[in-house]
Amino acid sequence: MKFIWLTIGFIAMALGGVGVVLPVLPTTPFLLVASFCFAKGSDRFHNWFIGTQLYKKHLDSFVKERSMTLKTKWCILLPVSFMLIIAMMMMQNIYGRIFIIILIVFKYVYFFTKIQTKKE
């Protein structure tokens, strides 16, 4: 069972790493899944993962306090919104466009109402 948790953890971490570079993929949820899987799979891997710069930069404050700095929020929201707007402009399907608009609005509402903003 530990092997399965570690495999899922590494896949989630890889997707989170790709999400840092490719704004279409969300980074934080994949890294949270990776952290959970590493914790279930191995104490050694969990300790390694929470020591990485990727974790410290994007997840540490969120996991501990359920908060992010305003800069972190904007660094997550703006590139993803930009990519979604480009996708929406290229899309011909009206239902797809409406879905993307709803997704963008939901993302901003969630980040600014459910995740506390902390000082740097």
Phi and psi in degrees as a GROMACS rama.xvg file:
@    title "Ramachandran Plot"
@    xaxis  label "Phi"
@    yaxis  label "Psi"
@TYPE xy
-61.6017  -36.4597  LYS-2
-61.8444  -40.203  PHE-3
-65.046  -45.5037  ILE-4
-59.9562  -43.2011  TRP-5
-67.0053  -39.249  LEU-6
-62.94  -47.4336  THR-7
-62.2386  -39.3223  ILE-8
-61.1447  -44.6427  GLY-9
-67.978  -36.9729  PHE-10
-65.1211  -45.2438  ILE-11
-63.8229  -39.5339  ALA-12
-66.1181  -39.4718  MET-13
-63.5654  -43.3002  ALA-14
-64.8028  -38.4591  LEU-15
-64.6431  -39.3962  GLY-16
-64.3731  -39.4799  GLY-17
-66.1496  -35.491  VAL-18
-64.9287  -23.9588  GLY-19
-66.8136  -39.2416  VAL-20
-87.5944  -39.491  VAL-21
-105.368  105.146  LEU-22
-64.8835  -11.1692  PRO-23
-69.6384  -32.0865  VAL-24
-90.3113  131.164  LEU-25
-76.2236  133.784  PRO-26
-79.7863  -51.1203  THR-27
-57.4489  -48.0356  THR-28
-60.9976  -39.1913  PRO-29
-66.1909  -38.6651  PHE-30
-70.8119  -32.9247  LEU-31
-65.4652  -41.8302  LEU-32
-62.5601  -42.7192  VAL-33
-60.9491  -44.2437  ALA-34
-60.9756  -44.7883  SER-35
-61.0114  -46.4689  PHE-36
-65.8358  -40.8635  CYS-37
-64.7013  -38.1233  PHE-38
-64.2061  -37.8253  ALA-39
-74.4123  -33.8201  LYS-40
-85.4764  -37.5328  GLY-41
-167.851  131.687  SER-42
-64.4097  -37.84  ASP-43
-62.6929  -47.8979  ARG-44
-67.6381  -36.5449  PHE-45
-62.1106  -46.5584  HIS-46
-62.7509  -37.5121  ASN-47
-65.0002  -46.395  TRP-48
-62.9941  -44.3985  PHE-49
-72.5201  -9.29854  ILE-50
-91.5064  -8.69506  GLY-51
-73.5213  153.168  THR-52
-64.5098  -35.4087  GLN-53
-58.9698  -45.1877  LEU-54
-66.4821  -47.8803  TYR-55
-62.2342  -37.5483  LYS-56
-74.8439  -39.4365  LYS-57
-107.041  -25.5141  HIS-58
-121.351  -25.2127  LEU-59
-54.2047  -53.0981  ASP-60
-68.2431  -33.0129  SER-61
-67.2337  -42.6583  PHE-62
-68.8887  -42.8766  VAL-63
-75.9682  -42.3486  LYS-64
-122.84  -1.55635  GLU-65
52.3779  47.2957  ARG-66
-144.681  159.297  SER-67
-140.92  157.091  MET-68
-74.6972  158.106  THR-69
-60.6075  -37.5478  LEU-70
-62.4109  -43.5187  LYS-71
-63.4945  -42.8364  THR-72
-58.76  -48.1347  LYS-73
-66.9089  -35.4369  TRP-74
-66.2914  -25.6997  CYS-75
-86.1166  -45.8609  ILE-76
-73.1731  -44.651  LEU-77
-64.9339  -49.7136  LEU-78
-62.2817  -38.861  PRO-79
-66.6863  -42.291  VAL-80
-63.1035  -41.0652  SER-81
-59.4232  -46.3468  PHE-82
-66.148  -38.9902  MET-83
-66.6876  -38.0259  LEU-84
-65.9062  -40.1634  ILE-85
-62.0335  -45.2234  ILE-86
-61.2021  -40.3719  ALA-87
-64.3564  -40.5472  MET-88
-66.6077  -32.2443  MET-89
-82.6795  -14.7419  MET-90
-84.2871  138.664  MET-91
-95.9714  -22.1868  GLN-92
-75.5029  121.715  ASN-93
-66.1162  -35.4513  ILE-94
-67.7001  -36.2595  TYR-95
-64.835  -41.1601  GLY-96
-63.8453  -43.8965  ARG-97
-62.2048  -42.3155  ILE-98
-60.1532  -43.2127  PHE-99
-65.2733  -40.7146  ILE-100
-62.3237  -44.918  ILE-101
-61.8789  -41.5277  ILE-102
-61.0274  -45.1963  LEU-103
-62.7486  -46.2197  ILE-104
-62.6059  -46.2441  VAL-105
-58.5547  -41.3865  PHE-106
-60.2098  -46.9883  LYS-107
-67.6275  -42.5611  TYR-108
-60.95  -45.0651  VAL-109
-62.4944  -49.1264  TYR-110
-63.1711  -34.2373  PHE-111
-98.5934  -6.16947  PHE-112
-113.944  -31.5389  THR-113
-100.155  -22.7965  LYS-114
-110.254  117.55  ILE-115
-66.3353  140.213  GLN-116
-93.9485  125.967  THR-117
-113.636  161.132  LYS-118
-73.6865  151.81  LYS-119
